[in-house]
Amino acid sequence: MRTRLLITLFSIVWLSLLIRVFYLSIQSNTYYETLSSHNTIKTELIAPIRGEIHDRNNLPIAINRLGFSIKLQPHLKHNKTSDELNETIEVLVSYLPDLNATKIRKRYLNNDSYYNHNDIRVVDFISYEKIMPVYSLLNLDDHITVIPAPKRYYPYNDLAAHVIGYVAKANKQDVERDELAKLIGSTGKNGVEKYYNSYLEGLAGERRVKVSAQNEVIEELSHTKAIENRNLTLTLDMELQKYVSERFDAKAGAVIVMSVEGEILAAASFPEYDLNTFVSGISSALWKELINDINTPFTNKLINGLYPPGSTIKTGLGLIYLSSGISQWWTVDCKGTMKLGKRNFRCWKHDGHGTTDIRKAIRESCDDYFYKGSLKVGIADMSFGLKQFGLGSKTGVDLPNEFIGTVPSREWKRRRFNQPWYIGETLNTSIGQGDFLVTPLQIAQFTALMATGHLVTPHLAKKIGDEEYLPEYRDVLTPEQHKKLPIIQQAMRQVCQAKKGTAVNFMHAKIPVAGKTGTAQVIGISQEVKQRMNERDMKYYTRSHAWFTTYAPSDKPQYIVTVLVEHGGHGGVAAGGMVSDIYNKMIEFGYIRK
């Protein structure tokens, strides 16, 4: 009896399960099919249009060219009995014969899967002119979708390339950092395009629609517009930038024109490169040519080029000397060389400068004065003071990946090399040689400090949307340094205006200029060499780098012009005329009144 009862019970349970399975799989199929065709909700993200970049005079620097991208419907059949994919691609190529059918098919198959229900982008950009004659014909094909897709364009090509940067196809790392890059397909890769990328690219819009099982739109449920067209206005003057690029006739180097408040009017790293070549992808041949160029066109020398500062830092060191107890009337007797142990430390002037005080030391760039002053002050105070002046730190400019450079010290050498400090290194540091490394922008910022007594933050943004960029200042000088600064400024005026000033014979500016020249050696000179070879007689890549950093008008500083000419030799010779011409052009443009 019990066995019969158990069998009956099991039979009832199994029969119930079979009935339920039959109902779910057969009877309710029509119901669920209808339900799915009406209730599937699809969310589509709408790519924003990237904001444009303009110069201070509203000239376009980076704009969007109108064009279109092409997408294909997912899950197109491609088997022996039906090949919707190839048929669709053939239609596409028949209207646009410049397209590559093989590449389109490969891209489609790489992105097609059971889990993807979004249209697949197979062509990133086709110009407005090419697509308009066939636009309506393409839209007749249900498998093809043509959507607007602007493309970045740089009207000035290579001008200010390193500060503007460029937009190019987003890679895996870009997408991991920024999900919007996957939707847009591109991202800022360098310069302000990268630094302000999150602002310029905007925010995605969203469209929610009800679709059938065949992916056909039945109803639009909601539509949120993308936040786009976020424009950026830079401090650059592209006409001045153009003049600077034309005037710089050396092979490699950097030029910075900046207000004493930190606004960068022109900034160039040479050689430059055409930004437009990177928007759609660069050829392997051109890529190899650029990366193998010994003058490193890809390096933004403004913030990533590291050079010995040479004599340009003597102004700051002079201020440190004077505020450390050395009298402005203290003198040395420069005889052209100073012996320390078994080594001779030379002054650049073979016969020496004779009796030299701080003003003459800066005016005529006497190395011996700074050698002997460094022995009185010591590397600890020298290094600390130079760091206070902004060297060995980022300037804070609105550009990505800025380098910090090196201000040598005992602690730095112990940390970096685990080696002791030698007194000869103090002497080398005092003339901007040895392990001392700076960027051109650091020297421009440092010069602004010498001109005004305030450390400014260089910047390229003038207006972010409608919001004005506010300048930043730091008071880094001690009260004693503020008191002694006029002595340094007087010496800087003498560099460009007084007899025997290192730049005076090369200047023809229509306003009074103050500054400091510098010659930064790139190779050591043997102790056996009694008299150094003239720079112009040396092989090009063994010549010293030439520095000339200035401010003007010297009696009421408004602008900084800093020039670095790689392997240019003497700063005054290589850059004095260029700096004069830039100031004269600024007068012509109305920036400076005579």
Buried (B, 14 or more C-beta within 10 A) or exposed (E): EEEEEEEEEEEEEEEEEEEEEEEEEEEEEEEEEEEEBEEBEBEBBBBBBBBBBBBBEEBBBBBBEEBBBBBBBBBBEBEEEEBBBBBBBEBBBEBBEEBEBEEBBEBBEEBBEEEEEBBBBBBBBBEEEBBEEBBEEBEEBEBBBBEEBBBBBBEBEBBBBBBBBBBBBBEEEBBEEBEBBBBBBBBBBBBBBBBBBBBBBBBBBBBBBBBEEEBEEEEEEEEEEBEBBBBBBBBBBBBBBBBBBEBBEBBBBBBBBBBBBBBBBBBBBBBBBBBBBBBEEBEEEEBEEBEEEEBBBBBBBBBBBBBBBBBBBBBBBBBBBBBBEBEEEBBBEBEBBBEBEEEEBBBBBEEBBBEBBBBBBBBBBBBBBBBBBBBEBBBEBBBBBBBBBBBBBBBBBBBBEBBBBBBBBBEBBEEEEEEEBEEBBBBBBBBBBBBBBBBBBBBBBBBBBBBBBBBBBBBBBBBBEEEEBEBBBEEBBBEEBEEBBEBBBBBBBBBBBBEEBBBBEBBEBBBBBBBBBBBBBBEEEEEEEEEEEEBEEBEEEEBBBBBBBBBBBBEEBBBBBBBBBBBBBBBBBBBBBBBBBBBBBBBEBEBBEE
